[in-house]
Amino acid sequence: MTANLSDLNKALFDQLNRLNNAELAGDELEAELKRTSAVTSVSKEIVSNARVILDAERHRMEFGSYHKLPELLENKG
């Protein structure tokens, strides 16, 4: 998987489709619910990180770039 928000979106919908499997029951359902919880938790952190980067870019565009941003916040694309 590449590291972009489109892939994250696809992964989330794939997980939702797995949860919608009417044949899931018992231990398989419980395992899928745990997986969903983990996927959701990691996804929230990825989105939060992307929001910080977007906010930094908006700030740079609004106020100019007088100081070098940390590498993580630089727009390399």
C-alpha positions as CSV (number, residue, x, y, z in Angstrom):
1,M,0.0,0.0,0.0
2,T,1.3,3.4,-0.8
3,A,1.0,6.2,1.7
4,N,-1.7,8.5,0.6
5,L,-5.2,9.4,1.8
6,S,-6.9,7.9,-1.2
7,D,-5.5,4.5,-0.3
8,L,-6.6,5.1,3.3
9,N,-10.1,5.8,2.1
10,K,-10.1,2.6,0.0
11,A,-8.8,0.6,3.0
12,L,-11.6,2.0,5.2
13,F,-14.3,1.1,2.7
14,D,-12.7,-2.4,2.2
15,Q,-12.9,-2.9,6.0
16,L,-16.6,-1.7,6.0
17,N,-17.3,-4.3,3.3
18,R,-15.7,-7.0,5.4
19,L,-17.9,-6.0,8.3
20,N,-21.0,-6.1,6.1
21,N,-20.4,-9.8,5.4
22,A,-23.6,-11.5,6.7
23,E,-21.8,-14.8,7.0
24,L,-19.4,-13.5,9.7
25,A,-20.3,-14.8,13.1
26,G,-18.7,-15.9,16.4
27,D,-14.9,-15.8,16.6
28,E,-14.6,-14.5,13.0
29,L,-16.9,-11.6,13.7
30,E,-15.1,-10.8,16.9
31,A,-11.7,-10.9,15.1
32,E,-13.0,-8.6,12.4
33,L,-14.4,-6.2,15.0
34,K,-11.0,-6.0,16.7
35,R,-9.4,-5.4,13.3
36,T,-11.8,-2.6,12.6
37,S,-11.0,-1.0,15.9
38,A,-7.3,-1.1,15.1
39,V,-7.8,0.2,11.5
40,T,-10.0,3.0,12.8
41,S,-7.5,4.0,15.5
42,V,-4.6,4.2,13.1
43,S,-6.7,5.9,10.5
44,K,-7.6,8.7,12.9
45,E,-3.9,9.3,13.6
46,I,-3.1,9.4,9.9
47,V,-5.9,11.9,9.3
48,S,-4.8,14.0,12.3
49,N,-1.2,14.1,11.0
50,A,-2.5,15.1,7.5
51,R,-4.5,17.9,9.1
52,V,-1.4,19.3,10.8
53,I,0.5,19.2,7.5
54,L,-2.3,21.0,5.7
55,D,-2.6,23.6,8.5
56,A,1.1,24.3,8.2
57,E,0.9,24.7,4.5
58,R,-2.1,27.1,4.8
59,H,-0.1,29.1,7.4
60,R,2.9,29.2,5.0
61,M,0.8,30.3,2.1
62,E,-1.0,33.0,4.2
63,F,2.1,34.4,6.0
64,G,4.9,33.4,3.8
65,S,7.8,31.1,4.5
66,Y,10.4,33.1,6.4
67,H,11.6,30.1,8.3
68,K,12.4,26.6,7.2
69,L,9.7,24.2,8.1
70,P,10.5,20.9,9.7
71,E,11.1,18.3,7.0
72,L,7.9,16.4,7.9
73,L,5.8,19.6,7.2
74,E,7.5,20.5,3.9
75,N,5.5,20.0,0.8
76,K,7.6,17.6,-1.3
77,G,5.0,16.9,-4.0
